[in-house]
Amino acid sequence: MYLPNAFRESDPETLYQIIQTCGLALLVTQSDEGLLANHVPLLLTHEGERTLLHGHLAKANLQWKHLAQGTPALVVFSGPEAYVSPGFYPSKIDNPSVVPTWNYVSVQAQGTPEVFHDPERLYALVKQLTQRHERHSAEPWAISDAPQAYIQNMLKAIVGFSITVDRLEGKRKLSQNRSVADQQGVAQQLAASRHATDQALAAAMAFGTQVHLSGGIPL
């Protein structure tokens, strides 16, 4: 990941929080046929000093076989993102030398995978993932709500995997290279947008940015 210092996020707890708020991640592996990429929901856990990501793939999805070979995996978590117009900068009135850019939040994890087929372990994983994503529902669905024979058949159609994270990088590109007035201008314009993604990015900017007056940093 390209990481200018102004946008680098190194705090582990912040990186974990970004991962936890991402519903879907992009899993990328290398194969003899080229790169493979699939979107998967993942569960983050900590075991002692190890950080792990857990998920599952359809057995018909051959990416799991590359994971079984221990092929290094890259996982991309994408947070809020939004287009930033030069018109959002109050400073443009005095200095028109500005260009559009894109603000976003992203975390990349690299690590060593292993796969598993054990029905009990698969059941526990699916149960945890379900509980995580149903927790805000007024009437949360539980895996126990479905017939157990049906669930057992479904488990036979998936393969579980865990990735031990060896490297974790984060980027919060939130206009930190602009003046405080320009940061506020961007946040206000995005907050006033009718698009939920713009509003989410504005909320991320309000969560906290550090100002770095280091000049224009390209995307």
N, C-alpha and C positions, 0 to 999 in steps of 0.2 A: 504494500500500500504506500502511495506517495504521501508523506507525512511532514509538511512544513511545521516548524515548531509552534507557530501560532495556533494550529488546529489539532495538535497532538493531544490525545487523552491517555494518560498513563495510570490513572488511579484504578486499581483493580475493582474496587467496589462499584465505581461508576460504570466500568465496562460490564460487570455482571448485571447491573441494573438495566443497562441498554439491552443486553441479551434477553433478560427476563421479560422485557416489554415487547419484544419482537415475536409475533405469532408464528412467522414462517421464516425459515433460513434457506440459503442456497448452498447445497452440498456439491463440491467440485472435486473430482478425482481424475487422475491420468490413466488412460488405458492404451493398449496397442493400437486402437483405432482412433485415438485422439482424446480430447477432454470430454468428460461426462459431467453433466450438471443436472441436479434435480432439486425441487423445492420440497422441504420436509419440515414439520414441526419438531422442535428439539427440547429436551429437558436438561437443565443445568444442575449438576450436583457437585459436591466437594467431598472427597474421601481422603482424610488426612491432609497432606500437602498437594494432593492431586485434584485438578479440576477436570470434570468430564462432561461430555455432551452425549445424550442418549436419544435414539430415534429408531425408526423402522422403515423399511422399504418393502414394496410388494415383491414376492418371490420371483415374479415374472420380470422384475426390473434387474437387469444384469449388473447394475452398479454394485450390488452387494457382494458379488464375487470378487470385485477388485478390492473392496474393503476387507474381504476375508484374506486376501493376499498380503495385507498389511501395507497397501499402497498409501502413502501420506495423503491426507485429506485437508482441503481448505473449506471452511464454513464461513459464509458471509451473512451477517445480520444487518439489515437495512432499517434505520430508524426514520424519523421525520425528514422530509426533503421538500424543497420549494425553489422555484425560479426567483431570482432577485434582479429586478429591473434597475438600471441606472437612475430612473426617476424616483426610486425609493430613498436616494441619498440627498439630504438637504444641502450637502456641500457641493452638489452639482451646479448650483446657482452661481457659485464663485469659481468653480473649477470643473469645466465640462469634460475633462479628460478622464472619463470613467467608461467602463464596459459592463455588459451583463455578466452574471455569474450564477452559480447554483449553490445554495446552502443545504447541508445534509448532515446526518449523523450515521456513522457506520462502525461496525466492529468486525474484525476478521480473526478467526481462530484457525490455527494449523495444528495438526496432531496426528497421532498414530491410532488407527481404528482396529477394532476387533468385532466379530459378529457372533451372534448367539441364536439358537433355535429353541432353547428350552421353553416349553409352554408356560410354566409358572413365572419365569422371568419376563416373558413377553406379556403375559397377563398383567403383571405388576406395572410394567412400563405403560401399557395402554391405559390402565386405571389411573396412573399418576398424570399422564398427559390429559386425560379426560377431565379429571378433577381440576387441573390448572385452568383449562379453558372454559369450564362450566361454572367456575366459582362465582361469577357475577350474575348468573342467570337467576331469575326469580324462582324457577322450578328446575334446578340443575338435573341433567340426565346423568345416570350412573351406569357403568358397564354391567352392573348386576340387574339393570332393568330389562336387558335383553335375555332371551332364552340361552342358557349356558351351553347347550349343544350347538347353537348357532355361533356363539362367541368362540368356542373351541375350533369350529370349522374355519372361522375367519382367521384365527391365529395360525393355522396351518398354511395360510396364504401369504404370510409376511415373514420377514427376517429382521431381527433386532440387531442394533449395532451400538457400540460405545466408542467414543473418541477421547483419548487422553490428550488434553490440550498441552502442547509443547510451547506454543507461541501465541500471544494475544496482543492485538494492536487495535487501537481505537482512534477515531477521528470525529471531531465535532467542529464542522466548518460553519460557524455562526457569526460571520462578519467581525471576528475578533481583530482583524487587521485594519478595520475602519475606526473612525473616531466614535466617541460615545454618541454624539448626535446622529451619525449615520446608522449606528447599531439600533438606536431607538426608532429611527425612521423606517428601517427595514422591518423591525418587529411590529410597529404600528400598522404598516401597510399589509403585512401578512395576517395580522390579527383581524383586520377589517375585511379580509377576503371571504368570499362565500364558499371557498373550497376547504374541506376539512383538513387536507394535507398541509395547506398553507397555515391554517390555524394551529395545527400541531407543531409545526416548525417554530411559529411565534412563541408558543408555550415553552419549547425547548430553549429558545433564546432568553426568555424570562427566567428560566431555571438557573441560569448563570453563565455569563461569558466574561472572559478576561480580555481587556483591551491590549492589543499589540500594535503600536503605530510603526509598523515595519515596512510600510509601503504596500503596493498592490501585489498580492500573492495570487498567481493564476490557479485555476481549478485543476 
